[in-house]
C-alpha cells in the first residue's frame, strides 16, 4: 500500500521515491541503473532525486537517459552546490543540470547545503528561475534547526517547500527537533540514505529478527525493508533510497506493505536509541 505526501502548494507525490547518489560512476552498471529507474517509474515512484555534485553530473546524465520520452511521469529533483549558489552561478548551474537531464525544467531545485553565499541572494535567484519556467519550485538540503530559523528570517524563505536531510535508524537526531520544526513550517522532509550506506545497518540482529516476523507480496521481509518501512511511518516525509537493480527496487516498493507493530518499534528503539537531546545535523 503506497501513500502520498502533499506539498504546501497542493502538489501530491508518492512518499517513496528514488535516489541516485553514485549512479553513473561505473559504466558497467549503467544499463542496470537505467533499468531500475525505469522500473521504478512504471511502478509509480514518481520522485527521482539527483544533484549536480553526484559524479560531477554523471548521475544527472543517467537520470536524463532514464526519463527520456516519459518526462511527464516524473517529479524531478536536483540540487545546486553552495559554491554555485550566487545570482549568476545558480542560473548557469541550473542550465547545465537541465542540459544533462535533457529537460526544460525541474520540479524541485534544492540548495545542497548552506555555504558562503547569502541565502537572500540564492533565494532571489531561485525565484528568477521559477519566473523563467526553468524550475517549478525550490527547497533546501542539509538545513539544521538554526539554518531553518535563518531561512525564516530571509526574504523569500517562505517559498521553501522541502528540506532534504539524512534520516535513518542509524541517524535519528533529527527526531528531537528538526522533523517537528519542518512540520510546523509545512516544509516536507525528504530523507536520503534511509536504509544506510555500505550495509552496516542491515547486519543488525534486531532488524533481522523483526524481518523474520513480516512478509510482503514478494515473500519474507528483509532487514532493508524493515529499515525503510520504519522511515516511511513518519508523516510529512518522502524517502529516497537508491536501488541500482530492479530486484532491489521491487523490494523497496514492497516495503510499503509493512506495518510495524508497537513491539517492533520498541525493539528498534532499544537497538537504535532515539535522541534525548539536541544534536547537530549529520551529513554524509
N, C-alpha and C positions, 0 to 999 in steps of 0.2 A: 504494500500500500504506500503510494507516494503522497507527499504533502507539498504545499506551496508556501512561499513567503511573499508577502506584498510589501513593496516599497511605499514610501510616503506619497509618491506621485500616482499611486494606484496600479502600477505595473506589477503583475504577479509572475513569479518564476518558480520552477521546482526547487525544493530545499536541497536536493542533491545535484551537484554539478560535476565538472571535470577540471582538474588541474593539469598543468603541462610542464611543470618545473623539470628540467633536464631532458625534455623531449627535443629531438633534433641533434643531440650531442653525439650520437652514434649512428652513422649512416646505415649500418647493418640492421638497425632496429626500426628504421623509418617506415617500412611497409606495415609492420605490426602496429606501430603507433598510429598510423593513419587508419588502419582497420579498427582499432579500438575507439578512436574518436568518432568515426562514422557510425559504429555500432551504438555508441552512447547516444548520439543524436537520434538515431532511429528508435531507441528505447525511451526517448523523451527527456534526456538530460540536456536541456537547452543551454545551460550556463557553461561556457568554456572560458577559463581564466588563463591568461598568459602575461608576458611582460617583455619590454624591450631588453631588459637585462638578461633574461633566460637564454643562455648560449649566444649572447651578443646578437640576438634577433633570430637565431635558428629555430627557436620554439615558435615564434610568430610565423615563420615560413611554413612549418609543419601544419599549424592551425589553418593558415590560408589555403593550403592544398586540401586539407580535410573538408573545409566548408565550401569549397568551390561548387557552385550550382545549387547549394542548399543554404545560402546565407540567411534566408528569411526564417529558417527553423532555429536559428542560434541567437542566444543573448551573449554577445561577445564582450569580454572584459580584457583590457590590457593596462599596463602601468608605465608611468614615466619616472625615470631616475631623478633623484633630487638635484643632481648636477645639471640636469636639463630642464629644471623647473622654472627658469626665468621666463619673462614675457615672450622673448624671441625663441628661446630654447624649447619651450613647450610646443609652439607651433611647428617647428622643424621636426621635433621628436615624434609628434603625432602623425605628421605626414609620412615620415619614414615607417612608422608602425603600420599605417594604412597600406602603404605600398607592399610591405612584406605580407600583410594579411589579405591582400588582394580584395579590398573592400573600400567603400566610400565613407564608411562611418563605423564607429564602435558604439555599443550600447552603454558602456560604462568605462570611464577613464579614471585611473587612480594615481595619486601621488604615492610612490612606492614607500617612502618613509620621510620623516622630517629632515630637512637639510638647512643650508645657509640662506637660501632664497626666502624672503619674507612670504608668509602664507598669502597675504593680500595680493601680492603680485602673481603668484601661481593661480589663485582662485579667479582673478581677473582674466588671466589667460585662458583658463578653462571655460569661462563664460563666453569669451570670444569664439572659442572652438565650437561651443554649442550654438551660438548665433549663426555661425557659418555652416552648421549641419555636419561637422566632422565628428562630433560626439553627441550622444543623446543626453547623457547625464554624467556626473562625476562623483568621486568619493576619495577616500584616503586609505592608506595601508600602514600597519605597524604604528598606529597612534595610541599612546597610553592615555591615562586619565588626564594628566596635565596637558598633553597635546590637544585633547579634545576640548579642554577649557579654553586653550588659546584659539582653537578653531571657532568656538562660540563667540569670542570677542573680536573675530576678524570679519570685516565686511565681506558678505557673500558666503560666509561659513554655513549659514542656514540652508544652503543648497546641497550640502553633502548628504548623499544617500547611504553610503556604505563605509564601514571600517573593516578592512581585511586584516586578520591577526592570526597568530599561531595559537591553536587550541586543540588539545587532545588530553587523554588520560595522563600523559606524562607532563603536560604543561597546563595546569589548572589555575594558575594565579589570577587569571582574568575573571574567575568566578567571584572573587572577593569584592570587586568594584566595577571593572570595565564593562562586563556584559550588561549589568544593570544600568550603568550610565548610558550606554548606547541605546538601550531600550527606552529610557526616559526621553532621549532626544529623538526617538523614532528613526534611529540610524540602524540599518541592518548590519549584523555581524556576519562576516564571511570567514570561515575557519579554514586555514590552509594546513596541510600536513596533519589531518585529523586522525590518521592511523600511524603516525610516526614516520621516521626515516631510518632506513637500514635494518629494520626487522627486530630491533631490541625489544620494543614494546610488545610485539606479538609473541615473544617467547615467555611472557609472564604466565605463571601457572593459574592464577585466578581467572584470567581471560580464557585460558584453555578449558578450565573446569566449567565455566559458565557456557562456553560454546557447546560443550557436550550435552547440555540440557536444552538446547534450542535446535530447531530445524527451519529451513526455508524451502522454497519451491525447488531449489537445486539440490536439496538433501541436508545433511548435517551442517550446522553453522560452523564458521571458522573464527579464530580469535580476531582476525581483521574485521569481520562483520560485526562482532560484538563491540569492538572499539568504535566503529563507525556509527552503529546504532546508538551508542552512548552519547556521541556528539550530536547526532540528529534529534535527540529528545529535547534539546533546548529550543524554546520559541525564538522567533525573530532571527533565525540563523540559517545560513547556507553553507554546506560543507563541500569542499572541492578537492577530494582525493585524486591523486594521479593513478591511472590504470594504463600500463603500457602494453597490455594484452587484452584480447576480447574476453578471455576466461576471467581475468581479474575484474574487468569492467562489469561482467554479469554478476559476479559475486558482490560488487559494490551496490548494484541495483537491488539485488535480493536482500541486502542488509536492511532495507526499508521495511521489510516484513516483520522484523524482530521487535518485540515489545519486552523490554527488560522489567523484571519484577522488582519489588522492593528489596527482596533478598539479594537479587543480583546487584542492585545498586549499592546496598550495604557492603557487600563483599568487595566491590570495586573501590568504595571509599576506604576500606581497610587496606587494600593493596596500593592504592594511589590516593594518598591523603588530600582532602580538599584544603584550600588555603585558610589559615586562621588570622592572617594579617595581610596588609597590602604589600605586594612585591613588584619590582619593576617588570614591565612587559618583556617577555622573552622573544627572541627572534632567531631564525635560522636561515 
